[in-house]
Structures are given as structure tokens and as C-alpha cells.
Amino acid sequence: MSDKFDTWAIVELMGHQQIAGRASEATIAGGSFLRVDVPETEGAKTFTRFYGAGALYSITPVAEEIARSAAERLHCRPITVWMPDLEPRALPVGADCVDDDFED
């Protein structure tokens, strides 16, 4: 019998990144991932991230208070999504791609 991994932790990732929160095992599409539930901080609401084993450098189990403090200090933030205007826009009639202000 094996116990499921589920603990507060500071997780170090490849690329000198860190994240802190409640770390547990997750299986997605048959693959193993580390799930990190980052607690709410002064600058961000709670969020979850999943990491494949290849992204992990180390996992340090810590007390909840330490993980919460680390999440605040590390400024862990959820992803920000930027979507360009997806509505196609036509050029006005008579417009072309020539810059009239360009001088030879």
C-alpha cells in the first residue's frame, strides 16, 4: 500500500522558478503530474497549476504557515491571458498599405 502524496510544500522548478502551496499527485490523460494549489495572497486569488515530472527540480515539504508565507513572498500569480481582437476588420475603401508619409 502506498500513501498518496499530499502536503504543503515549496516546489522548485527548472528555470530557477519556485511556487508554494498544497502539493499533491494528479493523473491527467494517463500521465502523472504534481498539482500545486496556491493559497490566496494579498495580490492574487487561489489558483492551481499542474507540472510534469520533467519540470521539477525539488519539492520541500513544509508547514502550512511557511508555504503560505512563501507564496506571498514569491508573488505566485495565476496566468494572465491576453486575447487579440478576433473580429476581422476590413480596411476602409480606398485604403492601401502604402505609407504616404514615406519619402525616398
C-alpha positions as CSV (number, residue, x, y, z in Angstrom):
1,M,0.0,0.0,0.0
2,S,1.3,3.5,-0.9
3,D,0.2,6.7,0.6
4,K,-0.9,9.5,-1.8
5,F,1.4,12.4,-1.9
6,D,-0.4,15.4,-0.4
7,T,1.5,18.1,1.6
8,W,2.2,21.8,1.9
9,A,5.4,22.4,0.0
10,I,7.8,24.8,-1.7
11,V,8.4,23.5,-5.2
12,E,11.5,24.4,-7.2
13,L,11.1,24.2,-10.9
14,M,13.6,24.1,-13.8
15,G,14.4,27.6,-14.9
16,H,15.0,28.9,-11.3
17,Q,11.3,29.3,-10.6
18,Q,9.6,28.5,-7.3
19,I,5.9,28.0,-6.3
20,A,4.4,27.3,-2.9
21,G,1.2,25.7,-1.8
22,R,-0.6,22.4,-1.2
23,A,1.2,19.8,-3.4
24,S,-0.5,16.6,-4.4
25,E,-0.4,13.9,-7.1
26,A,-2.7,14.1,-10.1
27,T,-3.3,11.9,-13.1
28,I,-4.3,13.7,-16.3
29,A,-4.8,11.8,-19.6
30,G,-2.9,8.8,-18.1
31,G,0.1,10.9,-17.1
32,S,1.4,11.8,-13.7
33,F,1.6,15.4,-12.6
34,L,2.3,17.4,-9.5
35,R,-0.7,19.6,-8.6
36,V,0.0,22.8,-6.7
37,D,-2.9,24.6,-5.1
38,V,-1.5,28.1,-4.4
39,P,-3.3,29.8,-1.5
40,E,-4.9,33.2,-1.7
41,T,-2.4,36.0,-1.2
42,E,-2.6,39.8,-0.8
43,G,-2.1,40.1,-4.6
44,A,-3.9,37.1,-6.0
45,K,-6.8,34.7,-5.5
46,T,-6.2,31.0,-5.0
47,F,-5.3,29.0,-8.2
48,T,-4.0,25.7,-9.3
49,R,-1.1,24.7,-11.5
50,F,0.0,21.2,-12.8
51,Y,3.6,20.3,-13.5
52,G,5.0,17.2,-15.2
53,A,7.9,15.4,-13.5
54,G,10.4,16.8,-16.0
55,A,9.7,20.4,-14.8
56,L,10.5,19.6,-11.2
57,Y,13.9,20.2,-9.6
58,S,12.9,19.7,-5.9
59,I,10.0,19.5,-3.5
60,T,10.4,20.6,0.1
61,P,7.6,19.7,2.4
62,V,7.0,22.5,4.9
63,A,4.4,23.6,7.5
64,E,1.3,25.3,6.1
65,E,2.3,28.7,7.6
66,I,5.6,28.5,5.8
67,A,4.1,27.6,2.4
68,R,1.5,30.4,2.7
69,S,4.3,32.9,3.6
70,A,6.4,31.7,0.7
71,A,3.5,32.0,-1.7
72,E,3.1,35.7,-0.6
73,R,6.9,36.3,-0.8
74,L,7.3,34.6,-4.2
75,H,4.4,36.6,-5.7
76,C,2.9,33.4,-7.3
77,R,0.2,34.6,-9.7
78,P,-2.2,32.8,-11.9
79,I,-1.7,33.0,-15.7
80,T,-2.8,36.2,-17.4
81,V,-4.4,35.6,-20.8
82,W,-4.3,38.3,-23.5
83,M,-6.6,37.7,-26.5
84,P,-6.2,39.9,-29.5
85,D,-9.3,41.4,-31.1
86,L,-10.6,38.4,-33.1
87,E,-13.1,40.3,-35.1
88,P,-11.9,40.7,-38.7
89,R,-11.7,44.3,-39.8
90,A,-11.6,45.4,-43.4
91,L,-9.6,48.4,-44.5
92,P,-11.6,51.4,-45.4
93,V,-12.5,51.8,-49.1
94,G,-9.5,53.3,-51.0
95,A,-7.0,52.4,-48.3
96,D,-3.9,50.6,-49.2
97,C,-0.7,49.6,-47.5
98,V,1.4,52.4,-48.8
99,D,2.7,54.9,-46.2
100,D,2.1,58.3,-47.8
101,D,4.5,59.9,-45.4
102,F,7.4,57.8,-46.6
103,E,9.9,59.7,-48.6
104,D,12.5,58.1,-50.9
